[in-house]
Amino acid sequence: METLPIAPIGRILSNSGASRATKDAKIELSKCLTELGDEIAKESVEIAKYSGRKTVKASDIELALKLKF
C-alpha cells in the first residue's frame, strides 16, 4: 500500500501546533491517514453503489466519515 508523502504530513503536524516532529512520527501519521482514507473510500464506494451510482460524490465521502465516527 502506498502512503501519503511525508512533507505534507509534516505541514499537517506543524499546522496543528507541533513545533517539531520526528521522521518516525510523520511516517506513522502517514500510515494511519492512509489506512483511514482507504476505509472511508471503500465505504464511500459502497454508499454510491447503494444509491445506484457508479460515481462517488463528496456527499458519499461526508456520509462515510460520519458513519466512521
Sine and cosine of phi, psi and omega as CSV:
sin_phi,cos_phi,sin_psi,cos_psi,sin_omega,cos_omega
0.00,0.00,0.73,-0.68,0.03,-1.00
-0.99,0.13,0.67,-0.74,0.01,-1.00
-0.97,-0.25,0.17,-0.99,0.01,-1.00
-0.94,0.33,0.49,-0.87,0.02,-1.00
-0.88,0.47,0.53,-0.85,-0.09,-1.00
-0.95,0.31,-0.61,0.79,-0.06,-1.00
-0.85,0.53,-0.75,0.66,0.03,-1.00
-0.90,0.43,-0.52,0.85,0.04,-1.00
-0.91,0.42,-0.65,0.76,0.07,-1.00
-0.87,0.49,-0.64,0.77,0.02,-1.00
-0.92,0.38,-0.62,0.79,0.04,-1.00
-0.87,0.49,-0.73,0.68,0.02,-1.00
-0.88,0.47,-0.69,0.73,0.00,-1.00
-0.89,0.46,-0.71,0.70,0.03,-1.00
-0.91,0.41,-0.37,0.93,0.02,-1.00
-1.00,0.04,-0.01,1.00,0.09,-1.00
0.93,-0.36,-0.06,1.00,0.01,-1.00
-0.96,0.27,0.83,-0.55,0.04,-1.00
-0.98,0.22,-0.49,0.87,0.04,-1.00
-0.53,-0.85,0.46,-0.89,0.07,-1.00
-0.52,-0.85,0.65,-0.76,0.01,-1.00
-0.96,0.28,0.34,-0.94,0.05,-1.00
-0.87,0.49,-0.62,0.79,0.03,-1.00
-0.88,0.48,-0.63,0.78,0.02,-1.00
-0.91,0.42,-0.67,0.75,0.02,-1.00
-0.91,0.42,-0.67,0.75,0.02,-1.00
-0.90,0.44,-0.68,0.73,-0.01,-1.00
-0.91,0.42,-0.68,0.74,0.04,-1.00
-0.90,0.44,-0.62,0.78,0.05,-1.00
-0.86,0.50,-0.70,0.71,0.02,-1.00
-0.89,0.46,-0.72,0.69,-0.03,-1.00
-0.89,0.46,-0.72,0.70,0.00,-1.00
-0.91,0.41,-0.58,0.82,0.05,-1.00
-0.90,0.43,-0.71,0.70,0.02,-1.00
-0.89,0.46,-0.71,0.70,0.01,-1.00
-0.89,0.45,-0.67,0.74,0.03,-1.00
-0.88,0.47,-0.64,0.77,0.05,-1.00
-0.88,0.47,-0.69,0.72,0.01,-1.00
-0.89,0.45,-0.70,0.71,0.00,-1.00
-0.91,0.41,-0.64,0.76,0.02,-1.00
-0.89,0.46,-0.70,0.71,0.01,-1.00
-0.88,0.47,-0.68,0.73,0.02,-1.00
-0.91,0.41,-0.61,0.79,0.03,-1.00
-0.89,0.45,-0.65,0.76,0.04,-1.00
-0.89,0.45,-0.68,0.73,0.03,-1.00
-0.89,0.45,-0.65,0.76,0.03,-1.00
-0.90,0.44,-0.69,0.73,0.03,-1.00
-0.89,0.46,-0.70,0.71,0.03,-1.00
-0.88,0.48,-0.69,0.72,0.01,-1.00
-0.87,0.49,-0.53,0.85,0.02,-1.00
-0.99,0.12,0.03,1.00,0.04,-1.00
0.99,0.16,0.39,0.92,-0.02,-1.00
-0.87,-0.50,0.43,-0.90,0.14,-0.99
-0.99,-0.11,-0.34,0.94,-0.06,-1.00
-1.00,-0.02,0.78,-0.63,0.08,-1.00
-1.00,0.06,0.77,-0.63,0.00,-1.00
-0.97,-0.26,0.28,-0.96,0.05,-1.00
-0.85,0.53,-0.59,0.81,0.00,-1.00
-0.91,0.42,-0.51,0.86,0.07,-1.00
-0.92,0.40,-0.65,0.76,0.01,-1.00
-0.93,0.37,-0.67,0.74,0.03,-1.00
-0.88,0.48,-0.68,0.74,0.01,-1.00
-0.92,0.39,-0.67,0.74,0.02,-1.00
-0.88,0.48,-0.64,0.77,0.03,-1.00
-0.91,0.41,-0.66,0.75,0.04,-1.00
-0.90,0.44,-0.64,0.77,0.02,-1.00
-0.93,0.38,-0.53,0.85,-0.01,-1.00
-0.94,0.33,-0.62,0.79,-0.05,-1.00
-0.91,-0.41,0.00,0.00,0.00,0.00
